[in-house]
Amino acid sequence: MKPNLQSKFFAEFLGTMVLVLMGCGSAVIAGSNGTTGVGLLGIAFAFGLSVVAMAYAIGHISGCHINPAITIGMVVAGRMTGKEAISYIIAQVLGAIAGAAILLLIASGKQDYNVITNGLGQNGYAEASPAHYSLLAGFIAETIFTFIFLLVIFGATSTKNIHGGFAGLSIGLSLVLIHIVGIPVTGVSVNPARSIGPALFAGAAAISQLWLFISAPVLGSILSAVTWRYILEKE
């Protein structure tokens, strides 16, 4: 029996919540460079492993998009209806907000933690960039990284791929790769919901920069979907 839309909605909500809680949580709670910190590489793997875990947990229910850019890309590629996509995107944004709220509650348990000072794993460019990369650099990075990420997803989930059982692993590892390169630039979004959740709690500066982390991933996903549908897998 196929999952109904309600099951898919809840799966996308939970999956995105876990992604934000564990991915951003690795940066906020365990990402320092001290003796107990996991560093940049650890944060990159936390995001990727979150996707791998959720792919095998909810992939058979909703496809485990947990990312509005992926959902929009699926619509453009002809793999999903617009009506279903709207439900997915709402679930993803709500899940990201829930994940960020839980993370804030946990992080606030440390006496010297302050969300304004320490952040909540939000994305940023210019002065808000981890390594102070410009707005242009951030926009290009988010667009191209999302383009690459969606290409991996389209290929890994294609009916022509004989290794489809490893789709979750290949998608998660591609996200690790993207984070290894992109964390210094923007903290890496490639996922509007992942950016929206932490930004709502991190303050006005993070919210004012959200436009980039919504528009660039969506642009990248559309370009990737068009490339896949009309060039790479064209009959």
Secondary structure, DSSP 8 states (H G I E B T S, - for coil): ----HHHHHHHHHHHHHHHHHHHHHHHHHS-SSSTT--HHHHHHHHHHHHHHHHHHHHHHHH----SHHHHHHHHHTTSS-HHHHHHHHHHHHHHHHHHHHHHHHHHTTSTT--HHHH--S----GGGSTT---HHHHHHHHHHHHHHHHHHHHHHT-TT-TTGGGHHHHHHHHHHHHHHHHHHHHS--S-HHHHHHHHHHH-HHHHHTHHHHHHHHHHHHHHHHHHIIIIIS--
